[in-house]
Amino acid sequence: MDEVYGVDPERAWGGALLAGVLALVAGALAFPRQVYDEFLWRYFWGPVVADAYGAPCAIRSGGETTIVTDATECTAAAGIVAEPGYTTLSTVSYAVVLIFMLIGVIFLLRRLDVGDSPRFFFSLFPFMLFGGALRVVEDANVALMDASGPTIPFPASGFLISPLIYFTVFFVTVAALVASVLAEYRGLVDRYEYPLAGFGILAVTATFGYLGWLVLTTDVLGFQPLVPLITLVGATLITAIVWVVTQRATPVVNAGTGLMGALVIWGHTVDGVANVLSLDWSAPLGIPSYSPKHVVNAAIIDITGAVQPAWLSELIGTAWPFLPVKVLAATLVVYVFDDTIFEESPRYAMILLIAILAVGLGPGTRDFLRATFGI
């Protein structure tokens, strides 16, 4: 990216980041009630606090935070109430932050002269599984809280909760990328993608190993093999069907992305299948009952419940439209990534495609692993 009006884009991005952080810090110190309590705590940190303790809500009053265990107290509370999950404001805010950070990643990739090939895309795939599995570590931490005490104390555990976990995984991934590029630069490896994928595989293996150890050594976690079997096999079959149909009917859909696009569709389909199983089929599968945390998912369930006959909702549930919506949305996104986008700005296209896969596969991995272990 060239200079615009004599300003270097990288310096401008860094300056905007610093200015934003300083503005929030200064505002929180100068106006703690308005900036910290009413904005930062209510929409961002408060939901993380409640989620970390497995509480229905957390209440902020007089500069103090109270963890509430009775859901009825949340509606009658006099202070600022924060519930686990996302609000419309927090969802939009995180989307803006994501776009801003992606721009910074593009600057980093350009500086390192990497990130413009499909190998880069596939080498980051293990990190997306790692992010979802790491989130389940915090779910297990909350489950263990009542039994024997959490293994990861708060506030450290807060960085394993959405959305802060995205930043945790982001910095781990960036560190692995820089280390891998340095290894190639020093002649230790032929290509940086190999150690990068290795770091990701090591991270996800260690996380899975830790969860397996909890299954074997505690009574809190169980194991329901039907959940990963149905999720992974179902997502793979649906993705294969979409691939065959689009290749025969409209091959232009996959022309720009190839197998990268198939992986994007698969990742979002995993999320869709896992959500349907967790929300509508928990009783037949013998897993805990879950509720939607995301605004879009909750809206789809509400709309389906309103327009679908009650007998049909009783039979198949109300979360099922989330699956075709995810598949269709992922397919349309893949279609948008044609050859022109990769030719004009390969790094931007690659990092955006990676982000699209991550926001589907990360939560999807968390959802089906959480149901698998009965957390």
C-alpha positions in Angstrom: 0.0 0.0 0.0 1.4 3.4 -1.0 1.3 6.6 0.9 -1.9 8.6 0.9 -1.5 12.3 1.2 2.0 11.8 2.4 1.1 9.5 5.2 2.5 5.9 5.5 -0.5 3.5 5.9 1.4 1.4 8.4 2.2 4.4 10.6 -1.4 5.6 10.3 -2.7 2.2 11.4 -0.3 2.1 14.4 -1.2 5.7 15.3 -4.9 4.9 15.1 -4.4 1.8 17.3 -2.5 3.8 19.9 -5.0 6.7 19.8 -7.9 4.3 20.3 -6.3 2.6 23.3 -5.3 5.9 24.9 -8.8 7.3 24.4 -10.5 4.4 26.1 -8.0 4.4 29.0 -8.2 8.1 29.5 -12.0 8.0 29.2 -12.2 5.2 31.8 -10.0 7.1 34.2 -11.7 10.4 33.8 -15.3 9.2 33.6 -15.3 5.7 35.2 -19.1 5.5 35.5 -19.9 6.6 32.0 -17.0 5.0 30.0 -16.0 2.0 32.1 -19.2 0.9 33.9 -21.8 1.9 31.4 -19.8 1.0 28.2 -16.7 -1.2 28.6 -18.0 -3.2 31.5 -21.6 -3.5 30.5 -21.0 -4.7 26.9 -17.5 -6.2 26.9 -15.9 -7.2 30.2 -19.0 -7.8 32.3 -20.3 -10.6 30.0 -16.9 -12.2 30.2 -16.9 -12.1 34.0 -20.4 -13.7 34.2 -19.3 -16.4 31.7 -16.1 -17.1 33.6 -18.1 -18.0 36.7 -20.8 -19.8 34.9 -23.3 -17.3 36.3 -26.5 -16.0 34.7 -25.3 -12.5 35.1 -22.9 -10.2 36.9 -23.9 -6.8 38.4 -21.8 -3.7 38.6 -22.8 -1.2 41.3 -20.8 1.4 43.2 -17.6 0.4 41.5 -18.0 -3.2 42.8 -18.9 -6.4 40.8 -21.2 -9.0 42.2 -21.6 -12.5 40.7 -25.3 -13.6 40.7 -26.2 -17.3 40.9 -30.0 -16.8 40.8 -31.3 -15.7 37.4 -34.3 -14.1 39.0 -32.0 -11.5 40.7 -30.7 -10.4 37.3 -34.0 -8.8 36.2 -34.6 -7.1 39.5 -31.1 -5.8 40.0 -30.6 -2.0 40.5 -27.1 -1.9 39.1 -25.6 -2.5 35.7 -26.4 -6.0 34.6 -24.2 -8.0 32.2 -25.2 -11.5 30.9 -22.9 -14.0 29.2 -23.0 -13.7 25.4 -23.2 -11.0 22.8 -25.4 -7.9 22.3 -25.9 -6.1 19.1 -23.5 -3.4 20.1 -20.8 -5.8 21.2 -21.2 -7.8 18.0 -20.9 -4.7 15.8 -17.9 -3.5 17.9 -16.1 -6.8 17.6 -16.7 -6.8 13.8 -15.1 -3.4 13.5 -12.1 -4.4 15.7 -11.7 -7.6 13.6 -11.6 -5.6 10.3 -9.1 -3.2 11.9 -6.8 -6.0 13.1 -7.0 -7.7 9.7 -5.6 -4.6 8.1 -2.7 -4.7 10.6 -2.2 -8.4 9.7 -2.0 -7.5 6.1 0.7 -4.9 6.9 2.6 -7.6 8.8 2.4 -10.1 6.0 3.6 -7.6 3.5 6.5 -6.7 5.8 7.4 -10.4 6.2 6.8 -11.0 2.5 4.5 -14.0 3.2 0.8 -15.0 3.1 0.0 -14.9 -0.6 -0.3 -18.7 -1.3 -2.8 -21.4 -0.5 -0.1 -23.1 1.5 -0.3 -20.3 4.0 -4.1 -20.8 4.2 -3.9 -24.5 4.9 -1.0 -24.1 7.4 -3.2 -22.0 9.6 -6.0 -24.5 9.7 -4.8 -26.2 12.9 -4.9 -22.9 14.7 -8.7 -22.6 14.1 -9.2 -26.0 15.7 -6.9 -24.9 18.5 -9.1 -21.8 19.2 -12.3 -23.8 19.5 -10.7 -26.5 21.6 -9.1 -23.9 23.9 -12.5 -22.3 24.5 -13.7 -25.7 25.7 -10.8 -25.7 28.3 -12.5 -22.7 29.9 -15.9 -24.4 29.7 -14.3 -27.3 31.6 -12.8 -24.9 34.0 -16.3 -23.5 34.8 -17.7 -27.0 35.1 -14.9 -27.9 37.6 -15.5 -24.8 39.7 -18.3 -26.3 41.8 -16.6 -29.8 42.0 -13.0 -29.2 43.0 -12.3 -25.5 42.1 -11.2 -24.1 38.8 -7.8 -25.1 37.4 -7.4 -21.7 35.8 -8.3 -18.8 38.1 -10.0 -15.6 37.0 -9.0 -13.2 35.4 -6.6 -15.4 33.5 -9.5 -17.6 32.5 -11.2 -14.6 31.0 -8.8 -14.7 28.1 -10.1 -18.1 27.1 -13.7 -16.8 26.7 -15.2 -15.3 23.6 -14.4 -12.8 22.3 -11.1 -12.3 24.2 -10.0 -15.8 23.2 -9.8 -14.6 19.6 -7.1 -12.1 20.7 -5.3 -14.9 22.6 -5.3 -17.2 19.6 -4.4 -14.3 17.4 -1.3 -13.4 19.3 -0.2 -17.1 19.6 -0.6 -17.5 15.8 1.3 -14.3 15.0 4.1 -15.4 17.3 4.2 -18.8 15.6 4.2 -17.1 12.2 7.1 -14.8 13.0 9.1 -17.7 14.5 8.5 -19.8 11.4 9.5 -17.0 9.0 12.7 -16.5 11.0 13.4 -20.2 10.8 13.1 -20.1 7.0 15.2 -16.9 6.8 18.0 -18.6 8.8 17.9 -21.7 6.6 16.5 -24.0 9.3 13.6 -25.0 7.1 12.8 -24.9 3.4 9.4 -23.2 3.8 7.9 -21.3 6.7 4.5 -23.0 6.2 5.9 -26.3 7.6 6.9 -25.2 11.1 3.8 -22.9 11.2 1.5 -25.8 10.6 3.6 -27.8 13.1 3.1 -25.2 15.8 -0.6 -25.3 15.2 -0.8 -29.1 15.3 1.3 -29.1 18.6 -1.1 -26.5 20.1 -4.3 -28.3 19.2 -2.9 -31.7 20.2 -1.9 -30.4 23.6 -5.3 -28.9 24.1 -7.1 -32.1 23.1 -4.7 -34.0 25.4 -5.6 -31.8 28.3 -9.3 -32.3 27.7 -8.8 -36.1 27.4 -6.9 -36.0 30.7 -9.8 -34.3 32.4 -12.2 -36.9 31.0 -10.1 -39.7 32.6 -9.3 -38.0 35.9 -12.6 -36.2 36.8 -16.2 -37.1 37.0 -17.3 -33.7 35.6 -16.5 -34.4 31.9 -18.1 -37.3 30.0 -17.8 -38.5 26.5 -20.5 -38.8 23.9 -18.9 -40.1 20.6 -22.1 -39.7 18.6 -21.7 -35.9 18.7 -18.4 -35.6 16.8 -19.4 -38.5 14.6 -22.6 -36.9 13.4 -21.0 -33.4 13.3 -17.9 -34.2 11.3 -19.4 -36.9 9.0 -22.5 -34.7 8.4 -20.5 -31.6 7.7 -18.2 -33.6 5.3 -21.2 -35.1 3.4 -23.0 -31.7 3.1 -19.8 -30.0 1.9 -19.2 -32.8 -0.7 -22.7 -32.4 -2.0 -22.3 -28.7 -2.3 -19.0 -29.1 -4.0 -20.3 -31.6 -6.6 -23.5 -29.6 -7.3 -21.6 -26.3 -7.7 -18.8 -27.9 -9.8 -21.4 -29.4 -12.2 -24.0 -26.5 -12.2 -21.9 -23.4 -11.6 -18.2 -24.2 -11.5 -17.4 -20.5 -11.3 -18.3 -20.7 -7.6 -15.1 -22.6 -6.8 -12.9 -21.2 -9.5 -11.2 -18.7 -7.4 -10.7 -20.6 -4.2 -10.6 -24.3 -5.1 -10.1 -26.5 -2.1 -9.8 -23.5 0.1 -13.4 -22.7 -0.6 -14.4 -26.2 0.2 -12.7 -25.9 3.6 -14.5 -22.6 4.3 -17.9 -24.3 3.6 -16.9 -27.3 5.7 -15.9 -25.1 8.6 -19.2 -23.2 8.6 -21.2 -26.4 8.1 -19.5 -27.8 11.2 -20.8 -24.8 13.1 -24.3 -25.2 11.7 -24.5 -29.0 12.4 -23.1 -28.5 15.9 -25.6 -25.8 16.7 -28.6 -27.8 15.6 -27.5 -30.9 17.6 -26.8 -28.8 20.7 -29.9 -26.7 20.6 -32.6 -29.2 19.3 -31.3 -32.7 19.9 -29.6 -32.5 23.3 -32.1 -34.8 25.0 -31.9 -37.7 22.4 -28.1 -37.5 22.4 -27.9 -37.4 26.2 -26.0 -34.1 26.4 -26.8 -31.0 28.5 -29.3 -28.5 27.2 -27.8 -25.4 25.6 -29.1 -22.0 24.6 -28.0 -19.7 21.7 -25.5 -16.9 22.7 -25.2 -15.2 19.3 -27.6 -12.6 18.1 -28.1 -14.1 14.7 -28.6 -17.6 15.9 -31.2 -16.5 18.5 -33.0 -14.4 15.9 -33.3 -17.4 13.6 -34.7 -19.6 16.4 -37.2 -16.9 17.4 -38.4 -16.4 13.8 -38.7 -20.1 13.1 -40.6 -20.7 16.3 -43.0 -17.9 15.3 -43.8 -19.0 11.7 -43.3 -22.8 12.0 -46.3 -24.9 13.2 -46.0 -25.9 16.8 -46.2 -29.7 16.0 -43.3 -29.3 13.6 -41.2 -27.4 16.1 -41.9 -30.1 18.6 -40.7 -32.7 16.0 -37.6 -31.2 14.5 -36.9 -28.2 16.6 -36.4 -24.5 15.6 -32.6 -24.3 15.2 -32.5 -26.2 11.9 -32.6 -23.2 9.6 -29.3 -22.1 11.0 -27.6 -24.9 9.1 -28.8 -24.1 5.5 -28.2 -20.4 6.3 -24.6 -21.1 7.2 -24.1 -23.3 4.2 -25.6 -20.8 1.8 -23.8 -17.9 3.3 -20.4 -19.7 3.1 -21.1 -20.7 -0.5 -21.9 -17.1 -1.5 -18.7 -15.9 0.2 -16.7 -18.5 -1.7 -18.3 -17.3 -4.9 -17.3 -13.7 -4.2 -13.6 -14.8 -4.0 -13.0 -15.1 -7.7 -9.6 -15.0 -9.5 -9.7 -11.3 -9.8 -9.6 -10.7 -6.1 -6.6 -13.0 -5.6 -4.8 -11.4 -8.6 -5.3 -7.8 -7.4 -4.6 -8.3 -3.7 -3.6 -11.9 -2.8 -2.6 -11.2 0.8 -5.8 -9.3 1.5 -7.9 -12.0 -0.1 -6.0 -14.8 1.7 -6.3 -13.2 5.2 -9.9 -12.3 4.7 -10.7 -15.9 3.6 -8.8 -17.2 6.7 -10.9 -14.9 9.0 -14.1 -16.1 7.4 -13.2 -19.7 8.0 -12.0 -19.0 11.6 -15.3 -17.3 12.6 -17.2 -20.4 11.6 -14.8 -23.3 12.4 -13.7 -21.8 15.8 -17.1 -21.6 17.4 -18.2 -24.8 15.6 -15.3 -26.7 17.1 -16.1 -25.3 20.5 -19.8 -26.3 20.2 -19.4 -29.9 19.2 -16.5 -30.5 21.6 -18.5 -29.0 24.5 -21.4 -31.3 23.6 -19.0 -34.2 23.2 -17.7 -33.8 26.7 -21.1 -32.9 28.2 -20.0 -29.6 29.5 
